[in-house]
Amino acid sequence: MNLNLSKGLIDNHGRKVDYLRLAVTDRCNLRCTYCMPAEGIAYLQEKQLLSWEEMSRLVNVLVGLGITKVRLTGGEPFLRKGIMEFLQEISKHPSLEICITSNGVLLGNYLEELNALGVRSINLSLDSLDPIRFHEITRRDEYEQVMASLHRMLDLNFKVKINAVVMKGKNEQDILALANFAKEYPVSVRFIEEMPFNGEGEKVETLNWLEIKDLLFQGFDHIFEIPMMMGDTAQRYQMEGFKGDVGIIAAHSRTFCGTCNRLRITAKGQVKTCLYDDGVFDLKTYLRSGVSDDELRNILINLNQKRPVDGFEAENNRKNTINESMTTIGG
């Protein structure tokens, strides 16, 4: 029996879910300290991942359920062969905003094609503008390549957000330098609290959003708070004379959960109705059992009727303690 689809995905707390974060791979060409161990993780084989065809089917069904925005994440999305063909396929949905999160290493090779497809919104993971600290954090020597991708995006007038994870004792000094980048360029720089998804199960001593805010306010005068909109994760600030803006994402403090509008699907097909849960449904196995689109719609609606109220409830409901890498989740 079909459920009422007219209202789309409305969760059990009355929140409209219209944003899909879809991880297309768990592989990454960096080894960021806050994401995975130096030796990396055991990556999934191709057959263990959702296929491009399965992901395209999911996007089709979810657009029918009111999803208006999809963000492709990883791992590093451009490490998986076939991504441009997939983007061409899902770009056929005129109502769908397509966004990408990338570390920038391979991104420069695809910018003209992305521009032609109308994929104009890219989040760049960049935790330092200092080449030495960049190497210490990522454990790779790719700074020049990433910066070349960033400046090429700006030349092509992409909508660029820079995501910087702030780590206590490692890169607090980069807060002002990154913020000043938004003075010179029309980018949105977002400082993100470090989260415990480092692949080692190690507890992190997080620099919380209020401490990040204090460091930011110490460096600038005339900072104006921009009101948050429904679904926003970043508290944004505008500074006088800046071409861009800055923001702070309380990812560990989880202050924004009340307006969450996201559904996450990992590269191996696990549905996550919250970043902090450990997967609530094996969608890949379900898809491969031969279900119809109606059955797929109904399971997605039902799963969104069981969402935790916030990330703390999701974490408390986990069967296992947090020990996964962010690259397996999709951010």
Backbone hydrogen bonds, N-H to C=O, Kabsch-Sander energy under -0.5 kcal/mol:
donor,donor_aa,acceptor,acceptor_aa,energy
5,L,3,L,-0.6
8,G,5,L,-1.4
9,L,65,L,-1.2
10,I,8,G,-1.0
11,D,9,L,-0.5
11,D,15,R,-2.8
12,N,304,N,-1.0
14,G,11,D,-2.0
17,V,9,L,-3.2
18,D,16,K,-0.7
18,D,261,N,-1.1
19,Y,261,N,-1.6
20,L,69,K,-2.9
21,R,263,L,-2.9
22,L,20,L,-0.6
22,L,71,R,-2.4
23,A,21,R,-0.6
23,A,265,I,-2.5
24,V,73,T,-2.5
31,R,138,T,-2.5
33,T,137,I,-2.0
35,C,32,C,-1.9
36,M,32,C,-2.3
40,G,37,P,-1.8
43,Y,41,I,-1.0
48,Q,45,Q,-1.6
49,L,45,Q,-0.5
49,L,46,E,-1.5
50,L,267,A,-2.8
55,M,51,S,-2.4
56,S,52,W,-2.4
57,R,53,E,-2.1
58,L,54,E,-2.2
59,V,55,M,-2.5
60,N,56,S,-2.4
61,V,57,R,-2.3
62,L,58,L,-2.8
63,V,59,V,-2.6
64,G,60,N,-1.5
65,L,61,V,-0.7
66,G,63,V,-1.6
67,I,62,L,-2.6
68,T,18,D,-2.4
69,K,18,D,-1.4
70,V,97,E,-2.7
71,R,20,L,-2.7
72,L,70,V,-0.5
72,L,99,C,-2.6
73,T,22,L,-2.3
74,G,75,G,-0.6
75,G,27,R,-0.6
76,E,27,R,-3.3
79,L,76,E,-2.1
80,R,77,P,-1.5
81,K,79,L,-0.6
83,I,80,R,-1.2
86,F,82,G,-2.0
87,L,83,I,-2.5
88,Q,84,M,-2.2
89,E,85,E,-1.8
90,I,86,F,-2.6
91,S,87,L,-1.7
92,K,89,E,-1.3
93,H,90,I,-1.6
96,L,93,H,-1.6
97,E,68,T,-3.0
97,E,95,S,-0.6
98,I,96,L,-0.6
99,C,70,V,-2.8
99,C,97,E,-0.5
100,I,121,S,-1.8
101,T,72,L,-2.4
102,S,123,N,-2.6
108,G,104,G,-0.6
109,N,106,L,-1.8
110,Y,107,L,-2.3
111,L,107,L,-0.6
114,L,110,Y,-2.7
115,N,111,L,-2.6
116,A,112,E,-2.1
117,L,113,E,-1.7
118,G,114,L,-0.9
118,G,115,N,-0.8
119,V,114,L,-2.3
120,R,118,G,-1.2
121,S,98,I,-0.7
122,I,120,R,-0.6
122,I,159,K,-2.3
123,N,100,I,-3.0
124,L,122,I,-0.5
124,L,161,K,-3.4
125,S,102,S,-2.4
125,S,123,N,-0.5
126,L,124,L,-0.7
126,L,163,N,-2.4
134,F,130,D,-3.0
135,H,131,P,-1.9
136,E,132,I,-2.1
137,I,133,R,-2.5
138,T,134,F,-2.7
139,R,135,H,-2.1
142,E,140,R,-1.0
146,V,142,E,-2.3
147,M,143,Y,-2.6
148,A,144,E,-2.1
149,S,145,Q,-2.0
150,L,146,V,-2.3
151,H,147,M,-2.5
152,R,148,A,-2.0
153,M,149,S,-2.3
154,L,150,L,-2.0
155,D,151,H,-2.2
156,L,152,R,-1.7
157,N,154,L,-1.2
158,F,153,M,-2.5
159,K,120,R,-2.9
160,V,158,F,-0.9
161,K,122,I,-2.0
162,I,188,S,-2.5
163,N,124,L,-2.8
163,N,161,K,-0.6
164,A,162,I,-0.6
164,A,190,R,-2.8
165,V,163,N,-0.5
166,V,192,I,-2.7
167,M,165,V,-0.6
170,K,167,M,-2.3
171,N,167,M,-1.8
174,D,171,N,-1.8
175,I,172,E,-1.8
177,A,173,Q,-0.6
178,L,174,D,-2.8
179,A,175,I,-2.3
180,N,176,L,-2.4
181,F,177,A,-1.0
182,A,178,L,-0.9
182,A,179,A,-0.9
183,K,180,N,-0.8
184,E,180,N,-1.2
185,Y,181,F,-1.9
187,V,185,Y,-2.1
188,S,160,V,-1.9
189,V,187,V,-0.6
189,V,245,D,-2.5
190,R,162,I,-3.2
190,R,188,S,-0.6
191,F,189,V,-0.5
191,F,247,G,-3.2
192,I,164,A,-3.0
192,I,190,R,-0.5
193,E,249,I,-2.2
194,E,166,V,-0.8
198,N,196,P,-1.5
199,G,324,E,-1.7
206,T,204,V,-1.2
208,N,206,T,-0.8
212,I,208,N,-2.3
213,K,209,W,-2.4
214,D,210,L,-2.2
215,L,211,E,-2.0
216,L,212,I,-2.2
217,F,213,K,-2.9
218,Q,214,D,-1.7
219,G,215,L,-0.7
219,G,216,L,-0.9
220,F,216,L,-0.7
224,F,238,Q,-3.0
226,I,236,R,-2.8
232,D,229,M,-2.3
235,Q,248,I,-2.5
236,R,226,I,-0.5
236,R,234,A,-0.8
237,Y,246,V,-3.6
238,Q,224,F,-3.0
240,E,222,H,-1.5
242,F,239,M,-2.0
243,K,182,A,-0.6
243,K,183,K,-0.7
244,G,182,A,-3.0
245,D,187,V,-1.7
246,V,237,Y,-2.3
247,G,189,V,-2.4
248,I,235,Q,-1.8
249,I,191,F,-3.1
250,A,233,T,-0.6
250,A,248,I,-0.6
251,A,249,I,-2.1
254,R,250,A,-2.6
255,T,250,A,-0.6
257,C,254,R,-0.6
259,T,256,F,-1.6
260,C,257,C,-2.0
263,L,19,Y,-2.3
264,R,272,K,-2.4
265,I,21,R,-2.4
266,T,270,Q,-2.4
269,G,266,T,-1.9
271,V,281,F,-2.7
272,K,264,R,-3.2
277,D,274,C,-1.5
280,V,271,V,-3.1
281,F,271,V,-0.8
283,L,269,G,-2.3
283,L,281,F,-1.3
284,K,269,G,-0.7
286,Y,282,D,-1.5
287,L,283,L,-2.9
288,R,284,K,-2.2
289,S,286,Y,-1.1
290,G,287,L,-1.3
291,V,286,Y,-0.8
296,L,292,S,-2.1
297,R,293,D,-2.7
298,N,294,D,-2.3
299,I,295,E,-2.1
300,L,296,L,-1.9
301,I,297,R,-2.3
302,N,298,N,-2.6
303,L,299,I,-2.4
304,N,300,L,-1.5
305,Q,302,N,-1.2
306,K,303,L,-1.4
307,R,304,N,-0.5
314,A,310,D,-2.0
315,E,311,G,-2.1
316,N,312,F,-2.2
317,N,313,E,-1.7
318,R,315,E,-1.1
326,M,35,C,-0.6
326,M,197,F,-1.9
328,T,325,S,-1.7
329,I,325,S,-0.5
329,I,326,M,-1.1
330,G,326,M,-2.3
331,G,326,M,-0.6
